[in-house]
Amino acid sequence: MLDPYQTHQTVAERAAKEAGTLLLGLSGKVLVREKQPGDLVTEADSAAQRRIGSILIESFPDSTLLAEEDGA
C-alpha cells in the first residue's frame, strides 16, 4: 500500500504528464486572451490547468483548488 505522500506524488506525476501531452498537442495553436490589462493567458494555459484540476479533484474530492488562470 502506498503511503499518503506517494499517492500524492503519483497523482501529481500523472497530472503533469497529461498536461504536458495536452500542451505539446496545442503547440503552435496559441489563442491568447487578456485576463486583466497586461496579463495574458493562452488557451493552452487554461486547458492544461483544467486537465490538472480535474485529475486533482477526481483523486482528492475533499480538497479545494485555487488556480492561477481561471480562479478556483
N, C-alpha and C positions, 0 to 999 in steps of 0.2 A: 504494500500500500504506500502511496506517495505521501510524504509529509506536506503540510499546507503550503510551504514555500515552493516546493517542487511543483505542486499543482498550479500555483500562480505563474511560475516560470514557464511551464508547459503551455498554458493558455496564452501568455504574452508572446511566446515564440510563434505560436500558430497565428495569432492576430498580426504580428509583424510580417510574417511570410505572406499571408493572404493579402495584406495591404500592399506589400511590395509588388506582388504579382499584378494587382489591380493597377498600381501606378505605372508599371512597365507597359501594360496594355494601353494606357492613356497617354503615353509619351508622344509628344508631337501633336496632340489633340487638345490643346490648352484653351479653355474658356475661362476668362478672368472676370470677376465681379469685384466691386468695391464694398467692403463691409462698412467702412467709415471713410471719410476723406483721407486718402493716402494709405489706407490699409487694404491691400489687395489679397484676394484669395482665389485660387483656381478651383475649377470643378474637380480636378484630381485630388486636391487637398480635402475637399468636402467628402468625396466618395471614399477616400481612404479612411477618413475619420469615422464615417458612418459604418464602414465594414468593421473597423476595430471596435467601435462602440457596440455593435450588435453581438460580436463574439464575447466581449466582456460581460454584457448584460445577460446573455444566454448562459454563460458559465457561472456568473455570480449575481443571481437575480435580486438578492437583498442589498446590493451595493448601489451607490449612485455614481454618476459620471458627470464631471464638469469638463467640457471640451473647448478647445480654442476657437475653432472655425465657426461652429453653429450653436454655441451655447450648451446648455445642459441637456 
